[in-house]
Amino acid sequence: MKPTDMIRAILKEPGWTQQRVGATLGVSQSTVNRWLKGTEPEGDNRDAIFRLYQDVFDDDATPKVALVGRVGAGQAVYSLQNDDIELVDAPPNPSSSTVAVEVSGASMLPVFFDGWLLYYSKQLPPHEMVNKIGVAQLADGRLLVKTIRPGLSPGFWTLLSANADPIEDVALEWVAPIDWIKPR
C-alpha cells in the first residue's frame, strides 16, 4: 500500500482530518494535502505514515517495522525504492525510528546469514563506528553490513568482511549500529 493510500484510509476513520494527521506526523496540514495530491512523502515521513497507519488499523498483537532495504554481505544491494512499504515483525522494545534490513549474500558468514533481518534505529557518522559492525550506506547508495575501519586516505573508509577481501577507500554517508538480529 502506498503512503498516500494509507493517509486516505486514515482520513476515512472517525475523527481524523488532514490537520490531525499532520499534527500527529509533525507536519503541516498543507503538507498532508500536497501528499494527497501526488507529492511523494520521503524518508522519515514515509516511516511515520506507516506507523500511524499501523496504530490506527493494526489489530495484530505483534508490532511491525518497515523493511527499508536489503543489505549486502557480498552482494551490491540498494535501499528499497518501490511505493509499497514492506512490513516485518519488530524486535523487542523498538523505538519509533527502528527499521529493518534483510541480509543478502554470504561475505559475513558465520556472523550473518543470507535472509536474516538486522534492525537499527539510528545513523551515525562513520568515525563513531570504527572497529564495529554496522549497516553502512556508501556514497553511491549501496547498503552493506561490514566492520568499519579507517581508510588509506583521509575521509575514506575500509569495510571488512568476515570471509572476503576488504573494500578499501570508500566514501560512507552513515553507519548504523545493529540493535537486534533475527535469524530466519
Secondary structure, DSSP 8 states (H G I E B T S, - for coil): --HHHHHHHHHTSTT--HHHHHHHHTS-HHHHHHHHTT----HHHHHHHHHHHHHHH---SS-EEEEEEEEESSS--BB--SSS-EEEE--SS--TT-EEEEEESSTTTTTS-TT-EEEE---B-GGGGBTSEEEEEETTSBEEEEEEEE-SSTT-EEEE-SSS--EEEE-EEEEEE--EEE--
